[in-house]
Amino acid sequence: MAQHSDKSIDIAVYGATGFTGRLVAEYLALTYPSASGLRWAMAGRSADKLEAVRDEIGAPADTPLIVADSEDRAALEALAAQAKVILSTVGPYQLYGNEVIEVCARTGTDYVDLCGEPVWMAEKIAQHSTTAQQSGARIVFSCGFDSIPFEMGVFYLQQEAQKTFGQPCTQVAGRVLQMKGTSSGGTVASFRASMAAAMNNPALIEIMKNPFALTEGFQGPKQPSSSKPREDDVLGGQWVAPFFMAPINTKNVHRSNKLLGHAYGEDFTYNEMVVTGPGEKGEAIAQKVAASGGGMTSKSAPQPVEGPSKEERESGHYEVLFVGKTADGQTVKAGVKGDRDPGYGSTSKMIAEAALCLIKDRSDTPGGIWTPAPALGEALLDRLQANAGLTFDLR
């Protein structure tokens, strides 16, 4: 495990002046006041901006402010020397995340992020896994809407299958039933950076297409197609369309399975789509969703510095259904709901609770590069339901 005894700060919110980082800092200030004993800091490139955001969100005047640029290794090492866990909202990570993850892996500093960039994640797993294992750094990718509701939803479903049937589900389908709210500007920027990198290096496209790109050598069975609109064989009478986050969520679900010792089975299949409704109307919406790429390529998609208003964030919500089937045909269904818009309001709470879970509840998790379910497990399910507005239930 990481060495924490001499560190004065529990969580350093890196990128605290950005839109999402600011929301994380505000959540910590409101949910964990000084009396809670949590010691957290705000980190970013500009001292003046850090001071302004601290005052605007109502954080205590003595909240530590740490100036650190993504390319300033000395400043990042100074940050790592003080913080038990660096919570990074500074994306796209392929552009701004290389130095901080290297410093964390080398110094034994825990790290959580919001990454949904599978090519970069595969590269960092190859580069830093051994170093993190040796130093004790627990590096946990994808602690926001990509991919906690999906990856932890499958984990919850599989736990229930084991309790009920004594065996895992060898097939799971994820179906997005409702989603009100925008994609985050960071997610859009990451998607566009990934597309630009793939245009320059076509070999990266194969990594993006491979559902087992993050399983370090393991290649499982052929996975169900989710690339075209169709009438759903899982939810009869409903049309489904490709879900724009499925390419990253699917990879994280398979990585979790591997890191859990293939608890879901080596023949496990998973697919993820968005439900658009029944009949001709459902079909039309599904075709429109597919043609738009989920809105990720739209000129009106949000920029990294932009985001919805407080009212929009608080009126947002989402619901995902998971349908699992065991090898002998028994079925189980589970749902995950979030009480805020997915890209900002819910994401900011999820990553904050993941960071807290890592250092407060899961000191037993060894060093390495993780996904949330195998790193944090039931302790994260409990935190998300107690504090972050998520619910997990059987259907």
C-alpha positions as a Markdown table, in Angstrom:
| # | Residue | x | y | z |
|---|---|---|---|---|
| 1 | Met | 0.0 | 0.0 | 0.0 |
| 2 | Ala | 1.0 | 3.6 | -0.5 |
| 3 | Gln | 3.0 | 5.4 | 2.3 |
| 4 | His | 0.7 | 8.0 | 3.9 |
| 5 | Ser | 2.0 | 8.5 | 7.4 |
| 6 | Asp | 4.0 | 11.6 | 6.7 |
| 7 | Lys | 1.6 | 13.4 | 4.4 |
| 8 | Ser | -0.4 | 16.4 | 5.7 |
| 9 | Ile | -3.2 | 16.4 | 3.0 |
| 10 | Asp | -5.7 | 13.6 | 2.5 |
| 11 | Ile | -6.9 | 14.7 | -1.0 |
| 12 | Ala | -5.5 | 17.2 | -3.4 |
| 13 | Val | -8.0 | 18.3 | -6.1 |
| 14 | Tyr | -5.8 | 18.9 | -9.1 |
| 15 | Gly | -7.4 | 21.1 | -11.6 |
| 16 | Ala | -9.6 | 22.8 | -9.0 |
| 17 | Thr | -10.1 | 25.9 | -11.1 |
| 18 | Gly | -11.6 | 24.0 | -14.0 |
| 19 | Phe | -15.3 | 23.4 | -14.3 |
| 20 | Thr | -15.4 | 19.9 | -12.9 |
| 21 | Gly | -12.5 | 20.4 | -10.4 |
| 22 | Arg | -14.4 | 23.4 | -9.0 |
| 23 | Leu | -17.5 | 21.2 | -8.4 |
| 24 | Val | -15.4 | 18.5 | -6.7 |
| 25 | Ala | -13.9 | 21.2 | -4.4 |
| 26 | Glu | -17.3 | 22.6 | -3.7 |
| 27 | Tyr | -18.6 | 19.1 | -2.9 |
| 28 | Leu | -15.8 | 18.5 | -0.4 |
| 29 | Ala | -16.3 | 21.9 | 1.2 |
| 30 | Leu | -20.0 | 21.3 | 1.7 |
| 31 | Thr | -20.0 | 17.6 | 2.6 |
| 32 | Tyr | -16.8 | 17.4 | 4.6 |
| 33 | Pro | -16.4 | 20.6 | 6.6 |
| 34 | Ser | -13.4 | 21.2 | 8.9 |
| 35 | Ala | -15.1 | 19.4 | 11.7 |
| 36 | Ser | -15.1 | 16.1 | 9.7 |
| 37 | Gly | -11.3 | 16.0 | 10.0 |
| 38 | Leu | -10.8 | 15.6 | 6.3 |
| 39 | Arg | -7.8 | 17.5 | 5.1 |
| 40 | Trp | -8.0 | 18.5 | 1.5 |
| 41 | Ala | -6.3 | 21.0 | -0.8 |
| 42 | Met | -6.9 | 22.8 | -4.1 |
| 43 | Ala | -4.2 | 22.6 | -6.8 |
| 44 | Gly | -3.9 | 24.2 | -10.1 |
| 45 | Arg | -1.7 | 26.5 | -12.3 |
| 46 | Ser | -2.7 | 29.9 | -11.0 |
| 47 | Ala | -2.6 | 31.0 | -7.3 |
| 48 | Asp | -4.9 | 33.9 | -8.1 |
| 49 | Lys | -7.5 | 31.6 | -9.7 |
| 50 | Leu | -7.3 | 29.1 | -6.8 |
| 51 | Glu | -7.9 | 31.9 | -4.3 |
| 52 | Ala | -10.9 | 33.2 | -6.3 |
| 53 | Val | -12.5 | 29.8 | -6.6 |
| 54 | Arg | -11.9 | 29.0 | -3.0 |
| 55 | Asp | -13.7 | 32.1 | -2.0 |
| 56 | Glu | -16.5 | 31.7 | -4.5 |
| 57 | Ile | -17.4 | 28.2 | -3.4 |
| 58 | Gly | -17.3 | 29.1 | 0.2 |
| 59 | Ala | -14.3 | 26.8 | 1.1 |
| 60 | Pro | -12.5 | 27.6 | 4.4 |
| 61 | Ala | -10.0 | 30.5 | 4.1 |
| 62 | Asp | -7.3 | 28.1 | 5.4 |
| 63 | Thr | -7.9 | 25.6 | 2.6 |
| 64 | Pro | -4.3 | 24.8 | 1.3 |
| 65 | Leu | -3.7 | 26.1 | -2.2 |
| 66 | Ile | -0.9 | 24.5 | -4.2 |
| 67 | Val | 0.4 | 25.8 | -7.5 |
| 68 | Ala | 1.3 | 23.0 | -9.9 |
| 69 | Asp | 1.5 | 22.9 | -13.7 |
| 70 | Ser | 1.0 | 19.6 | -15.6 |
| 71 | Glu | 4.5 | 20.0 | -17.2 |
| 72 | Asp | 6.3 | 21.1 | -14.1 |
| 73 | Arg | 7.7 | 17.9 | -12.6 |
| 74 | Ala | 9.2 | 19.6 | -9.6 |
| 75 | Ala | 5.9 | 21.1 | -8.7 |
| 76 | Leu | 4.1 | 17.8 | -9.2 |
| 77 | Glu | 6.6 | 16.0 | -7.0 |
| 78 | Ala | 6.1 | 18.7 | -4.3 |
| 79 | Leu | 2.3 | 18.1 | -4.6 |
| 80 | Ala | 2.8 | 14.3 | -4.3 |
| 81 | Ala | 5.0 | 14.8 | -1.3 |
| 82 | Gln | 2.1 | 16.4 | 0.6 |
| 83 | Ala | -1.0 | 14.5 | -0.6 |
| 84 | Lys | -2.2 | 11.0 | 0.1 |
| 85 | Val | -4.2 | 11.0 | -3.1 |
| 86 | Ile | -4.2 | 13.3 | -6.1 |
| 87 | Leu | -7.6 | 13.6 | -7.6 |
| 88 | Ser | -7.0 | 14.7 | -11.1 |
| 89 | Thr | -9.7 | 16.5 | -13.3 |
| 90 | Val | -7.0 | 17.8 | -15.7 |
| 91 | Gly | -7.9 | 16.3 | -19.1 |
| 92 | Pro | -7.6 | 15.4 | -21.8 |
| 93 | Tyr | -5.2 | 13.1 | -19.9 |
| 94 | Gln | -3.3 | 12.1 | -23.0 |
| 95 | Leu | -2.3 | 15.8 | -23.2 |
| 96 | Tyr | -2.0 | 16.8 | -19.6 |
| 97 | Gly | -1.8 | 13.6 | -17.5 |
| 98 | Asn | 1.5 | 12.0 | -18.4 |
| 99 | Glu | 3.7 | 13.7 | -15.8 |
| 100 | Val | 1.4 | 13.5 | -12.9 |
| 101 | Ile | 0.7 | 9.8 | -13.3 |
| 102 | Glu | 4.4 | 9.1 | -13.6 |
| 103 | Val | 5.2 | 11.0 | -10.5 |
| 104 | Cys | 2.4 | 9.2 | -8.5 |
| 105 | Ala | 3.5 | 5.8 | -9.7 |
| 106 | Arg | 7.1 | 6.5 | -8.8 |
| 107 | Thr | 6.5 | 8.1 | -5.4 |
| 108 | Gly | 3.8 | 5.8 | -4.1 |
| 109 | Thr | 1.1 | 8.4 | -4.2 |
| 110 | Asp | -2.5 | 7.3 | -4.7 |
| 111 | Tyr | -4.3 | 8.8 | -7.7 |
| 112 | Val | -7.9 | 8.9 | -9.1 |
| 113 | Asp | -9.1 | 10.5 | -12.3 |
| 114 | Leu | -12.0 | 10.8 | -14.7 |
| 115 | Cys | -10.3 | 9.2 | -17.7 |
| 116 | Gly | -12.2 | 7.8 | -20.6 |
| 117 | Glu | -9.3 | 7.6 | -23.0 |
| 118 | Pro | -8.6 | 3.9 | -23.6 |
| 119 | Val | -5.5 | 4.2 | -25.8 |
| 120 | Trp | -3.8 | 6.4 | -23.2 |
| 121 | Met | -4.9 | 4.1 | -20.4 |
| 122 | Ala | -3.5 | 1.1 | -22.2 |
| 123 | Glu | -0.2 | 2.9 | -22.6 |
| 124 | Lys | 0.0 | 4.0 | -19.0 |
| 125 | Ile | -0.9 | 0.4 | -17.8 |
| 126 | Ala | 2.1 | -0.9 | -19.8 |
| 127 | Gln | 4.4 | 1.9 | -18.7 |
| 128 | His | 3.6 | 2.2 | -15.0 |
| 129 | Ser | 1.9 | -0.9 | -13.6 |
| 130 | Thr | 5.1 | -2.5 | -12.3 |
| 131 | Thr | 6.4 | 0.8 | -10.8 |
| 132 | Ala | 3.1 | 1.3 | -9.0 |
| 133 | Gln | 3.0 | -2.2 | -7.7 |
| 134 | Gln | 6.5 | -1.7 | -6.3 |
| 135 | Ser | 5.9 | 1.8 | -4.8 |
| 136 | Gly | 2.5 | 1.0 | -3.5 |
| 137 | Ala | 0.7 | 3.7 | -5.5 |
| 138 | Arg | -2.9 | 2.8 | -6.1 |
| 139 | Ile | -3.9 | 4.4 | -9.5 |
| 140 | Val | -7.6 | 4.2 | -10.2 |
| 141 | Phe | -8.8 | 5.3 | -13.6 |
| 142 | Ser | -12.3 | 6.2 | -14.7 |
| 143 | Cys | -14.0 | 7.4 | -11.4 |
| 144 | Gly | -16.7 | 9.5 | -13.0 |
| 145 | Phe | -19.8 | 8.8 | -15.1 |
| 146 | Asp | -17.3 | 6.8 | -17.2 |
| 147 | Ser | -17.3 | 4.3 | -15.8 |
| 148 | Ile | -18.5 | 4.0 | -12.2 |
| 149 | Pro | -22.3 | 3.5 | -12.8 |
| 150 | Phe | -21.6 | 0.9 | -15.4 |
| 151 | Glu | -18.6 | -0.9 | -14.0 |
| 152 | Met | -19.9 | -0.8 | -10.4 |
| 153 | Gly | -23.4 | -1.7 | -11.7 |
| 154 | Val | -22.0 | -4.9 | -13.2 |
| 155 | Phe | -20.1 | -5.6 | -10.0 |
| 156 | Tyr | -23.3 | -5.2 | -8.0 |
| 157 | Leu | -25.3 | -7.4 | -10.3 |
| 158 | Gln | -22.6 | -10.2 | -10.2 |
| 159 | Gln | -22.5 | -10.1 | -6.4 |
| 160 | Glu | -26.3 | -10.6 | -6.3 |
| 161 | Ala | -26.0 | -13.5 | -8.9 |
| 162 | Gln | -23.4 | -15.2 | -6.6 |
| 163 | Lys | -25.7 | -14.8 | -3.6 |
| 164 | Thr | -28.8 | -16.0 | -5.4 |
| 165 | Phe | -27.5 | -18.6 | -7.8 |
| 166 | Gly | -24.0 | -19.4 | -6.5 |
| 167 | Gln | -22.5 | -18.5 | -9.8 |
| 168 | Pro | -21.8 | -15.4 | -11.9 |
| 169 | Cys | -23.7 | -14.2 | -14.9 |
| 170 | Thr | -21.7 | -15.1 | -18.1 |
| 171 | Gln | -23.8 | -12.6 | -20.1 |
| 172 | Val | -24.6 | -9.0 | -19.0 |
| 173 | Ala | -26.4 | -6.3 | -21.0 |
| 174 | Gly | -26.3 | -2.7 | -19.9 |
| 175 | Arg | -29.2 | -0.5 | -21.1 |
| 176 | Val | -29.4 | 3.2 | -20.5 |
| 177 | Leu | -33.0 | 3.9 | -19.8 |
| 178 | Gln | -32.9 | 7.6 | -19.0 |
| 179 | Met | -30.2 | 10.3 | -19.1 |
| 180 | Lys | -31.0 | 14.0 | -18.6 |
| 181 | Gly | -27.9 | 16.2 | -18.8 |
| 182 | Thr | -25.0 | 17.0 | -21.0 |
| 183 | Ser | -21.8 | 15.3 | -21.7 |
| 184 | Ser | -18.9 | 17.0 | -19.9 |
| 185 | Gly | -16.7 | 19.3 | -21.9 |
| 186 | Gly | -13.8 | 17.2 | -20.7 |
| 187 | Thr | -15.3 | 14.0 | -22.1 |
| 188 | Val | -15.9 | 15.7 | -25.5 |
| 189 | Ala | -12.3 | 17.1 | -25.5 |
| 190 | Ser | -11.0 | 13.7 | -24.7 |
| 191 | Phe | -13.0 | 12.1 | -27.4 |
| 192 | Arg | -11.7 | 14.6 | -30.0 |
| 193 | Ala | -8.1 | 14.3 | -28.8 |
| 194 | Ser | -8.4 | 10.5 | -29.2 |
| 195 | Met | -9.9 | 10.8 | -32.7 |
| 196 | Ala | -7.1 | 13.2 | -33.7 |
| 197 | Ala | -4.4 | 10.8 | -32.3 |
| 198 | Ala | -6.0 | 7.9 | -34.2 |
| 199 | Met | -6.0 | 9.9 | -37.5 |
| 200 | Asn | -2.2 | 10.3 | -37.1 |
| 201 | Asn | -1.7 | 6.7 | -36.1 |
| 202 | Pro | -4.3 | 4.3 | -37.5 |
| 203 | Ala | -2.9 | 1.4 | -35.3 |
| 204 | Leu | -4.7 | 3.2 | -32.4 |
| 205 | Ile | -8.0 | 2.5 | -34.0 |
| 206 | Glu | -7.6 | -1.3 | -33.3 |
| 207 | Ile | -7.0 | -0.5 | -29.6 |
| 208 | Met | -10.2 | 1.6 | -29.5 |
| 209 | Lys | -12.2 | -1.2 | -31.2 |
| 210 | Asn | -10.9 | -4.0 | -29.0 |
| 211 | Pro | -13.1 | -4.6 | -25.9 |
| 212 | Phe | -10.1 | -6.4 | -24.3 |
| 213 | Ala | -7.6 | -3.5 | -24.9 |
| 214 | Leu | -7.1 | -3.0 | -21.1 |
| 215 | Thr | -6.9 | -6.7 | -20.1 |
| 216 | Glu | -3.1 | -7.0 | -20.5 |
| 217 | Gly | -2.8 | -10.0 | -22.9 |
| 218 | Phe | -6.1 | -11.7 | -22.1 |
| 219 | Gln | -8.5 | -11.9 | -25.1 |
| 220 | Gly | -11.9 | -13.2 | -24.2 |
| 221 | Pro | -14.8 | -14.4 | -26.5 |
| 222 | Lys | -16.3 | -12.4 | -29.3 |
| 223 | Gln | -18.6 | -9.8 | -27.8 |
| 224 | Pro | -22.2 | -9.0 | -28.9 |
| 225 | Ser | -22.5 | -6.2 | -31.4 |
| 226 | Ser | -23.7 | -2.8 | -30.2 |
| 227 | Ser | -22.7 | -0.6 | -33.1 |
| 228 | Lys | -26.0 | -0.4 | -34.9 |
| 229 | Pro | -29.6 | 0.5 | -34.0 |
| 230 | Arg | -31.9 | -2.5 | -33.6 |
| 231 | Glu | -34.9 | -4.0 | -31.9 |
| 232 | Asp | -33.5 | -5.2 | -28.6 |
| 233 | Asp | -33.3 | -8.9 | -27.9 |
| 234 | Val | -32.9 | -8.1 | -24.2 |
| 235 | Leu | -35.8 | -5.8 | -23.7 |
| 236 | Gly | -38.4 | -7.0 | -26.1 |
| 237 | Gly | -40.3 | -4.4 | -28.1 |
| 238 | Gln | -37.8 | -1.7 | -27.5 |
| 239 | Trp | -35.4 | -0.1 | -29.9 |
| 240 | Val | -31.8 | 0.5 | -28.8 |
| 241 | Ala | -29.0 | 2.6 | -30.3 |
| 242 | Pro | -25.2 | 2.7 | -29.8 |
| 243 | Phe | -24.2 | 4.4 | -26.5 |
| 244 | Phe | -21.4 | 6.8 | -27.0 |
| 245 | Met | -19.6 | 5.8 | -23.8 |
| 246 | Ala | -19.8 | 2.0 | -24.4 |
| 247 | Pro | -16.3 | 1.9 | -26.0 |
| 248 | Ile | -14.7 | 2.9 | -22.7 |
| 249 | Asn | -17.2 | 1.4 | -20.3 |
| 250 | Thr | -17.0 | -2.0 | -21.9 |
| 251 | Lys | -13.2 | -2.0 | -21.7 |
| 252 | Asn | -13.3 | -1.1 | -18.0 |
| 253 | Val | -15.9 | -3.8 | -17.2 |
| 254 | His | -13.6 | -6.4 | -18.8 |
| 255 | Arg | -10.5 | -5.1 | -17.0 |
| 256 | Ser | -12.4 | -5.3 | -13.7 |
| 257 | Asn | -13.3 | -8.9 | -14.5 |
| 258 | Lys | -9.6 | -9.7 | -15.1 |
| 259 | Leu | -8.4 | -7.9 | -11.9 |
| 260 | Leu | -11.1 | -9.7 | -9.9 |
| 261 | Gly | -9.5 | -13.0 | -11.0 |
| 262 | His | -12.1 | -13.5 | -13.8 |
| 263 | Ala | -14.9 | -13.6 | -11.1 |
| 264 | Tyr | -17.4 | -13.1 | -14.0 |
| 265 | Gly | -15.8 | -16.0 | -16.0 |
| 266 | Glu | -13.3 | -16.1 | -18.8 |
| 267 | Asp | -16.2 | -16.5 | -21.3 |
| 268 | Phe | -18.0 | -13.4 | -20.0 |
| 269 | Thr | -19.7 | -11.1 | -22.6 |
| 270 | Tyr | -21.0 | -7.6 | -22.1 |
| 271 | Asn | -22.7 | -5.0 | -24.3 |
| 272 | Glu | -24.1 | -1.6 | -23.6 |
| 273 | Met | -26.7 | 0.4 | -25.5 |
| 274 | Val | -29.2 | 3.2 | -25.0 |
| 275 | Val | -33.0 | 2.5 | -25.1 |
| 276 | Thr | -34.9 | 4.8 | -27.5 |
| 277 | Gly | -38.4 | 3.4 | -27.1 |
| 278 | Pro | -40.9 | 1.2 | -28.9 |
| 279 | Gly | -42.2 | 1.2 | -32.5 |
| 280 | Glu | -41.5 | 3.5 | -35.4 |
| 281 | Lys | -40.8 | 6.4 | -33.1 |
| 282 | Gly | -38.2 | 4.4 | -31.1 |
| 283 | Glu | -36.6 | 3.3 | -34.4 |
| 284 | Ala | -36.4 | 6.9 | -35.7 |
| 285 | Ile | -34.8 | 8.1 | -32.5 |
| 286 | Ala | -32.4 | 5.2 | -32.5 |
| 287 | Gln | -31.4 | 6.0 | -36.1 |
| 288 | Lys | -30.9 | 9.7 | -35.2 |
| 289 | Val | -28.8 | 8.8 | -32.2 |
| 290 | Ala | -26.6 | 6.5 | -34.3 |
| 291 | Ala | -26.1 | 9.2 | -37.0 |
| 292 | Ser | -25.1 | 11.8 | -34.5 |
| 293 | Gly | -22.4 | 9.8 | -32.8 |
| 294 | Gly | -24.2 | 10.5 | -29.5 |
| 295 | Gly | -23.6 | 14.2 | -30.0 |
| 296 | Met | -19.8 | 14.0 | -29.4 |
| 297 | Thr | -19.0 | 15.5 | -32.9 |
| 298 | Ser | -21.6 | 18.3 | -32.7 |
| 299 | Lys | -20.4 | 21.8 | -32.9 |
| 300 | Ser | -22.6 | 22.7 | -30.0 |
| 301 | Ala | -21.0 | 20.1 | -27.7 |
| 302 | Pro | -19.6 | 21.7 | -24.5 |
| 303 | Gln | -16.1 | 22.9 | -24.2 |
| 304 | Pro | -13.8 | 21.9 | -21.3 |
| 305 | Val | -14.3 | 25.2 | -19.5 |
| 306 | Glu | -18.0 | 25.2 | -20.0 |
| 307 | Gly | -20.8 | 23.4 | -18.1 |
| 308 | Pro | -24.5 | 23.5 | -17.2 |
| 309 | Ser | -25.9 | 25.8 | -14.7 |
| 310 | Lys | -26.6 | 24.7 | -11.1 |
| 311 | Glu | -30.3 | 24.3 | -11.9 |
| 312 | Glu | -29.5 | 22.1 | -14.9 |
| 313 | Arg | -27.1 | 20.0 | -12.9 |
| 314 | Glu | -29.6 | 19.5 | -10.1 |
| 315 | Ser | -32.5 | 18.7 | -12.4 |
| 316 | Gly | -30.4 | 16.1 | -14.3 |
| 317 | His | -30.5 | 12.4 | -13.6 |
| 318 | Tyr | -29.8 | 9.0 | -15.2 |
| 319 | Glu | -30.9 | 5.4 | -14.9 |
| 320 | Val | -29.2 | 2.2 | -16.2 |
| 321 | Leu | -30.6 | -1.3 | -16.2 |
| 322 | Phe | -28.4 | -4.4 | -16.2 |
| 323 | Val | -29.7 | -7.7 | -17.3 |
| 324 | Gly | -27.6 | -10.8 | -16.5 |
| 325 | Lys | -27.9 | -14.4 | -17.4 |
| 326 | Thr | -26.0 | -17.3 | -15.9 |
| 327 | Ala | -24.5 | -20.2 | -17.9 |
| 328 | Asp | -27.6 | -22.3 | -17.1 |
| 329 | Gly | -30.1 | -19.7 | -18.1 |
| 330 | Gln | -31.1 | -18.0 | -14.8 |
| 331 | Thr | -31.6 | -14.3 | -15.0 |
| 332 | Val | -31.2 | -11.3 | -12.7 |
| 333 | Lys | -31.8 | -7.6 | -13.2 |
| 334 | Ala | -30.3 | -4.6 | -11.4 |
| 335 | Gly | -30.7 | -0.9 | -11.7 |
| 336 | Val | -28.4 | 2.1 | -11.1 |
| 337 | Lys | -29.8 | 5.6 | -10.7 |
| 338 | Gly | -28.0 | 8.9 | -10.2 |
| 339 | Asp | -29.7 | 12.1 | -8.9 |
| 340 | Arg | -27.7 | 14.7 | -10.8 |
| 341 | Asp | -26.7 | 15.3 | -14.4 |
| 342 | Pro | -24.2 | 12.6 | -15.3 |
| 343 | Gly | -21.3 | 14.6 | -16.7 |
| 344 | Tyr | -20.9 | 17.1 | -13.9 |
| 345 | Gly | -23.2 | 17.0 | -10.9 |
| 346 | Ser | -22.9 | 13.2 | -10.4 |
| 347 | Thr | -19.4 | 12.8 | -11.7 |
| 348 | Ser | -18.0 | 15.4 | -9.2 |
| 349 | Lys | -19.6 | 13.5 | -6.3 |
| 350 | Met | -18.5 | 10.0 | -7.5 |
| 351 | Ile | -14.8 | 10.9 | -7.9 |
| 352 | Ala | -14.7 | 12.6 | -4.5 |
| 353 | Glu | -16.1 | 9.5 | -2.8 |
| 354 | Ala | -13.8 | 7.2 | -4.8 |
| 355 | Ala | -10.8 | 9.2 | -3.5 |
| 356 | Leu | -12.1 | 9.1 | 0.1 |
| 357 | Cys | -12.9 | 5.4 | -0.2 |
| 358 | Leu | -9.3 | 4.6 | -1.4 |
| 359 | Ile | -7.6 | 6.2 | 1.5 |
| 360 | Lys | -10.2 | 5.8 | 4.3 |
| 361 | Asp | -11.7 | 2.4 | 3.6 |
| 362 | Arg | -9.4 | 0.4 | 1.3 |
| 363 | Ser | -5.9 | 0.6 | 2.8 |
| 364 | Asp | -5.6 | -3.1 | 1.9 |
| 365 | Thr | -5.7 | -2.5 | -1.8 |
| 366 | Pro | -2.2 | -3.1 | -3.1 |
| 367 | Gly | -0.3 | -0.9 | -5.5 |
| 368 | Gly | -1.1 | -1.1 | -9.2 |
| 369 | Ile | -3.3 | 0.4 | -11.9 |
| 370 | Trp | -7.0 | -0.3 | -11.1 |
| 371 | Thr | -10.6 | 0.2 | -12.1 |
| 372 | Pro | -13.0 | 1.1 | -9.3 |
| 373 | Ala | -14.7 | -2.2 | -8.7 |
| 374 | Pro | -11.6 | -4.4 | -7.9 |
| 375 | Ala | -9.9 | -1.5 | -6.1 |
| 376 | Leu | -12.8 | -0.3 | -4.0 |
| 377 | Gly | -15.6 | -2.9 | -4.1 |
| 378 | Glu | -18.5 | -2.9 | -1.6 |
| 379 | Ala | -17.0 | 0.0 | 0.3 |
| 380 | Leu | -17.5 | 2.3 | -2.7 |
| 381 | Leu | -21.1 | 1.0 | -3.2 |
| 382 | Asp | -21.8 | 2.0 | 0.3 |
| 383 | Arg | -20.3 | 5.4 | -0.1 |
| 384 | Leu | -22.0 | 6.2 | -3.4 |
| 385 | Gln | -25.4 | 5.3 | -1.9 |
| 386 | Ala | -24.8 | 7.1 | 1.4 |
| 387 | Asn | -23.3 | 10.3 | 0.0 |
| 388 | Ala | -23.2 | 10.6 | -3.8 |
| 389 | Gly | -26.9 | 10.2 | -4.7 |
| 390 | Leu | -26.6 | 6.9 | -6.4 |
| 391 | Thr | -28.9 | 3.9 | -5.8 |
| 392 | Phe | -28.2 | 0.2 | -6.7 |
| 393 | Asp | -31.2 | -2.1 | -6.5 |
| 394 | Leu | -32.6 | -5.4 | -7.9 |
| 395 | Arg | -35.5 | -5.3 | -10.3 |
